[in-house]
Amino acid sequence: MTMDIKPIHTEDQYQSALREASKFFNAQPEPGSVDGDRFELLLMVIESYEAKHYPIAPPDPIDAIEFRIEQAGLTVKDLVPMIGQLNRVYEIMARKRILTLPMIRRLHAGLGIPAESLIAEPHT
């Protein structure tokens, strides 16, 4: 049995690939089987097309910080070692000041937030 999976170049091809892949979601095939390989290849070409045509922008730096402190069960006070005095933390979190490079480095090291997220343009 041949696999006729090809790169996706058009929106119609993309929609067709999505329809075909959706058939496998409720009953995922065994990895390594013919259907399993087909499903894996479909996902790969879909992801490639989406990366080119529907890129996801990095999150707003403040949104990334808020998400991470919530995820870690921290409070804004826990940001003092990474940002500075509490009033500075509140200014940053209220978007009244921007993050400096040293703050970005400390937040990246201290909270594990990707630097790409911290240097992104803030959403207004």
N, C-alpha and C positions, 0 to 999 in steps of 0.2 A: 504494500500500500504506500503510495507516495503522499507526501505532505505538500500541498500547494500553497503554503503560506509564503507571502511575499511582503516586502516593505510596503508600508502604507504611505500613499502620496496625496490622497484626496480625502475630503470630509466624508464622502460617500463610502470609500473604502474603510475609513475609521468606524463609521456607524455599523457597517457590515461586520467588521471584526468584533465590535462590542457585542452585537447580537449573538454571534457565534460563541464568543467566550462566556456569555451569560448562561448558556445552556449547561455549562460545566459547574457553575457555582453551587447549585443545590446538591449535586452529587459529584464531588470532585473525583476525577479518575485517579487510578493508582499511578504514582510517579514511576516513570520508566516504561509504562505501557504506551501503546500507540496513541490512545486518547490523552494520556498524561503528557506525553511529549508535545502533542498538538496544542494542548491547553497552555503549556509553558511557553511555547513559541508564540502563540497568540498574545499572551500577556507581555512578552518582550517587545513585539512590534507595536503593540498598543502603547506601552510605556514610552517607547522611543518617539512615537508620533506626538504624544501628549507633552513630552519634555520640550519638543520644538515648537508646538503650536499653542500650548496652554501652560506656559511656565508659571510656577507658583513663586510669588515674591516672598522674600524673607519677612518674618513678622516685624512689626514695629518694635524697636528696642524696649520701650517701656512695657508693651504687652508681653514680650518675652520674659522680662524680669518679673512681672506680676505673675505670669504663669508658673515660673520656676519657684518663686517663694511660696505660692499656694501649694504647689506640688510637694515641696519639701516641708510644709507646715511651719514656715518662717513668718516673720512679720517685717514691716519696713524697718524697724529698729535693728534687725539683724543685718541690714545693708550698710550700717555705719562703718564697719571696717573696710568695706569695699568702695564706698562713695565719699564718706567724710561725715562731718557733723550732721546731726539729725535734721537741722533746718535745710541743709544742702540735699539730703535724701528726699525730703518733702518737695523741694523745688524741682528736683530731677523727676520724681514720680508724678508731679503735677504738670510736667512738660514746660516748666518756666525756664529751665536751663537744659543744656545738652550735655551728654556724657563726654568726658574728656578721655584721651587715650589711656592714661593711667587707671581711670575708673573702669574702662572697658577691659583692660588687662586683668584687673583684680576681680571683676565680676565673672569673667571667663574662667579664671583659675578657681575662684571660690564657689561658684554656683554651677560651673560646667555649661554655661550658656554658650552656644557657638558664637565665635567672634563675628561671623558674617551677620548674625541677627543683631548684634549690638552695634555694628557700624552702619546698619541700614538707615536710610532716611526715615526720620520719624513721620508717622501719619498724623495729619492735622485734623 
